[in-house]
Amino acid sequence: MNTKSLKMPRELYGDATGIAPGLLLSVVIAAAATFVSDHYGGPKFLYALLLGISLHFLSEHEKCKEGIEFAAKKLVRIGVALLGVRIAYSDVSAIGVDGVAILAGAVGLTIGFSLMLARLLKISSTYGLLAGGATGICGISAAMAISSTLPQSKENEQYTLMTAIGVAAFSTIAMVLYPLVVTSLSLTTSEAGMFLGGSIHDVAQVVGAGFMLSTDIGDASTLAKMFRVAMLMPVILLIALSVRVRSESDNQEKQLSAPLVPFFLVVFMALIVINSFGVVPESVSNQMSDISNGA
């Protein structure tokens, strides 16, 4: 008993020192991307990806590898889980039955079309799933969440990177051009909200595009976008079920021991429920949202 108790602090210290270099590198990249975004504009996720690409060689370094993997897998899941604090039941109910049907249908059709296109182009269905999920739900956050649910491989990492770069670039273009479309078509407030919130990928860019036109359109756009973020739960659950069924024959024992619903998804749903009761102070919600973006 005493021997084991003496070893535990040493093991914990060893784990901490093992992930420290790579984790610190990831924190520095995140801080640099945030600084560039805050001072010069543009999506911080895109800057983080570009910085990460330039330092990719360090992911194979013995001292950094463990910490980078920790940041890429564990911290990303924490960030996705904390997205739940942005959503409340009132956000969904305010959209109405018709709005819910339109947005849910759009998410399903986007993912389905992406999978079909991947098949026609004879590329991996994983790429199609990542691209469709990111486009249909909430951009890079959705791509990371879906990627963490799928079996890990080099191809998976490459597809996730390409999806994230593409989504960040096109979402930025959409944020600039779509308000012009709203103005030229003379859309009503509800129509503009559904259009902007249902098509632009990143939450911050939806807010920017909506409030660029008016406060009412900004609020309507944000509500539509929050429902798309809430769609992350059923989509990830379906993917987890699919992965479990497919790999059951290959490694049944491992699959049976794995949780059916990823823990970060449970936290995501729990935060939505808690936030729906209005017990989370706005300052705490904003802080958790910032942590989600950083992770």
C-alpha positions in Angstrom: 0.0 0.0 0.0 2.7 2.5 1.0 4.8 1.6 -2.0 1.9 2.2 -4.4 1.0 5.5 -2.7 4.6 6.6 -3.1 4.6 5.8 -6.8 1.4 7.6 -7.6 2.8 11.2 -7.2 5.8 10.2 -9.3 3.6 8.8 -12.0 1.5 11.9 -12.1 4.6 14.0 -12.2 5.9 11.9 -15.1 2.7 12.3 -17.0 2.7 16.1 -16.4 6.3 16.6 -17.5 5.6 14.3 -20.5 2.8 16.5 -21.9 4.2 19.9 -20.8 6.4 20.8 -23.8 3.8 19.9 -26.5 1.0 21.4 -24.5 2.9 24.7 -24.0 3.6 24.8 -27.7 -0.1 24.4 -28.4 -0.9 27.2 -25.9 1.6 29.5 -27.6 0.1 28.8 -31.0 -3.4 29.5 -29.7 -2.2 32.8 -28.0 -0.5 33.9 -31.2 -3.5 33.2 -33.3 -5.8 35.1 -30.9 -3.4 38.1 -30.9 -3.3 38.2 -34.7 -7.1 37.8 -34.9 -7.8 40.5 -32.3 -5.4 43.1 -33.8 -5.7 42.4 -37.6 -9.1 40.7 -38.0 -9.9 37.3 -39.5 -10.7 33.9 -37.9 -8.4 32.8 -35.2 -9.0 29.2 -36.1 -7.4 29.8 -39.5 -4.4 31.5 -38.1 -3.9 28.7 -35.6 -4.1 26.1 -38.4 -1.5 28.0 -40.5 0.8 28.4 -37.5 0.3 24.7 -36.7 1.2 23.7 -40.3 4.4 25.7 -40.1 5.4 23.8 -36.9 4.1 20.4 -37.9 7.5 18.9 -37.8 7.5 19.2 -34.0 4.5 16.8 -33.8 7.0 14.0 -34.5 9.5 15.2 -31.9 9.8 12.9 -28.9 9.4 15.7 -26.3 6.4 17.4 -28.0 4.5 14.5 -29.4 2.6 13.5 -26.3 1.6 17.0 -25.3 0.4 17.9 -28.9 -1.7 14.7 -29.0 -3.2 15.6 -25.6 -4.1 19.1 -26.8 -5.5 17.8 -30.1 -7.7 15.1 -28.5 -8.5 16.0 -24.9 -8.7 19.8 -25.1 -10.7 19.8 -28.3 -13.3 17.6 -26.6 -13.4 20.0 -23.7 -13.9 22.9 -26.0 -16.8 21.1 -27.8 -18.4 20.1 -24.5 -18.4 23.8 -23.4 -20.2 24.8 -26.5 -23.4 23.6 -24.7 -23.3 26.7 -22.4 -24.2 28.9 -25.4 -27.5 27.1 -26.0 -30.8 27.1 -24.1 -34.2 25.6 -24.8 -35.6 29.1 -25.2 -33.3 29.6 -28.2 -34.7 26.5 -30.0 -38.4 27.3 -29.1 -38.0 30.9 -30.3 -37.2 29.6 -33.8 -40.6 27.9 -34.1 -41.6 24.5 -35.6 -41.1 25.6 -39.2 -37.7 27.1 -38.5 -36.6 23.9 -36.6 -37.8 21.7 -39.5 -36.0 23.9 -42.1 -32.7 24.0 -40.2 -32.7 20.3 -39.2 -33.5 19.4 -42.8 -30.7 21.6 -44.1 -28.2 20.0 -41.8 -29.2 16.5 -42.8 -29.3 17.4 -46.5 -25.9 19.1 -46.3 -24.2 16.0 -44.7 -26.0 13.7 -47.1 -25.0 15.7 -50.2 -21.4 15.8 -49.0 -21.3 12.0 -48.6 -22.9 11.6 -52.0 -20.4 14.0 -53.6 -17.5 12.2 -51.9 -18.7 8.9 -53.4 -19.1 10.5 -56.9 -15.6 11.9 -56.7 -14.3 8.6 -55.4 -12.7 10.1 -52.3 -13.0 8.9 -48.7 -16.4 9.0 -47.1 -14.6 10.2 -44.0 -13.7 13.4 -45.8 -17.3 13.8 -47.0 -18.6 13.3 -43.5 -16.2 15.9 -42.0 -16.9 18.4 -44.7 -20.6 17.9 -44.5 -20.7 18.1 -40.7 -18.5 21.2 -40.6 -20.5 23.0 -43.2 -23.9 21.9 -41.9 -23.4 22.4 -38.1 -20.8 24.8 -36.7 -17.7 24.9 -38.8 -14.3 23.9 -37.3 -15.7 22.9 -33.9 -18.0 20.4 -35.6 -15.1 19.0 -37.7 -13.0 18.5 -34.6 -15.9 16.9 -32.7 -16.6 14.5 -35.6 -13.0 13.7 -36.1 -12.5 12.8 -32.4 -15.4 10.3 -32.7 -14.0 8.6 -35.7 -11.1 6.0 -35.6 -7.9 7.9 -35.5 -5.5 7.7 -38.4 -3.1 9.8 -40.5 -5.8 10.2 -43.2 -8.3 11.3 -40.6 -5.9 14.0 -39.4 -5.3 15.2 -43.0 -9.0 15.3 -43.9 -9.7 17.2 -40.7 -7.0 19.8 -41.5 -8.2 20.3 -45.1 -11.8 20.6 -43.9 -10.9 23.2 -41.2 -8.9 25.3 -43.7 -11.7 25.2 -46.3 -14.5 26.0 -43.8 -12.5 28.9 -42.3 -11.8 30.4 -45.7 -15.3 30.1 -47.1 -17.0 31.1 -43.9 -15.0 34.4 -43.9 -16.0 35.0 -47.5 -19.7 34.3 -46.6 -19.5 36.7 -43.7 -18.6 39.5 -46.0 -20.8 38.7 -49.0 -24.0 37.3 -47.5 -25.1 40.6 -45.9 -25.0 42.1 -49.4 -27.2 39.2 -50.6 -29.7 40.0 -47.8 -29.8 43.7 -48.8 -30.1 43.0 -52.5 -33.0 40.5 -52.1 -34.7 42.8 -49.5 -35.2 39.9 -47.1 -37.3 40.3 -44.0 -35.8 40.0 -40.5 -36.8 36.4 -40.0 -35.7 35.5 -43.6 -32.4 37.2 -43.1 -31.9 35.5 -39.8 -32.6 32.0 -41.2 -30.4 32.7 -44.2 -27.3 34.0 -42.3 -27.7 31.7 -39.3 -28.4 28.7 -41.5 -25.5 29.1 -43.9 -22.5 30.8 -42.3 -20.4 28.3 -40.4 -18.7 30.0 -37.4 -20.8 31.4 -34.6 -18.7 34.6 -34.3 -19.0 35.2 -38.0 -22.8 34.7 -38.0 -23.0 37.3 -35.2 -20.8 39.7 -37.2 -22.8 39.4 -40.4 -26.1 39.7 -38.7 -25.4 42.7 -36.5 -23.7 44.3 -39.5 -27.2 44.8 -40.9 -29.3 45.4 -37.7 -29.8 44.3 -34.1 -32.9 42.4 -34.9 -31.3 40.5 -37.8 -28.3 39.8 -35.5 -30.5 38.3 -32.8 -32.5 36.2 -35.4 -29.2 35.0 -37.0 -27.7 34.0 -33.7 -30.9 32.0 -32.7 -30.8 30.1 -36.0 -27.1 29.4 -35.5 -27.5 28.2 -32.0 -30.0 25.5 -33.2 -27.4 24.3 -35.7 -24.9 24.0 -32.9 -27.5 22.0 -30.9 -27.6 19.6 -33.9 -24.1 18.5 -33.0 -25.5 16.2 -30.3 -27.7 13.9 -32.5 -25.2 13.9 -35.4 -22.3 12.8 -33.1 -24.5 10.2 -31.5 -25.4 8.7 -34.9 -21.7 8.7 -35.9 -20.7 7.0 -32.7 -23.4 4.3 -33.2 -22.3 3.8 -36.8 -18.6 3.4 -35.8 -19.5 1.0 -33.0 -21.6 -1.2 -35.3 -19.0 -1.2 -38.1 -16.0 -2.1 -35.9 -17.9 -4.6 -33.7 -17.0 -7.5 -35.9 -13.3 -6.5 -36.1 -12.8 -5.9 -32.4 -15.9 -6.7 -30.4 -14.3 -6.8 -27.0 -12.8 -3.3 -27.4 -16.1 -1.9 -28.7 -18.2 -3.3 -25.8 -15.8 -1.7 -23.3 -16.0 1.7 -25.1 -18.8 4.1 -24.1 -21.7 4.3 -26.5 -22.0 8.1 -26.0 -18.8 10.1 -25.8 -18.4 11.7 -22.4 -17.8 15.2 -23.9 -21.2 14.9 -25.6 -22.9 14.1 -22.2 -21.3 17.3 -20.8 -22.5 19.2 -23.9 -26.1 18.1 -23.3 -25.9 18.7 -19.5 -24.7 22.3 -20.0 -27.6 22.9 -22.4 -30.1 21.6 -19.8 -28.4 23.7 -17.0 -28.3 26.8 -19.2 -32.0 26.4 -20.1 -33.0 27.0 -16.5 -31.1 30.3 -16.5 -28.9 29.4 -13.5 -25.6 30.1 -15.3 -24.6 33.8 -14.9 -23.9 35.6 -18.1 -20.3 36.4 -17.0 -19.6 32.7 -16.3 -21.3 31.7 -19.7 -19.1 34.2 -21.5 -15.9 32.9 -19.8 -16.8 29.3 -20.6 -17.5 30.3 -24.2 -14.1 31.9 -24.4 -12.5 28.8 -23.0 -14.4 26.8 -25.7 -13.0 28.9 -28.4 -9.5 28.7 -27.0 -9.6 24.9 -26.7 
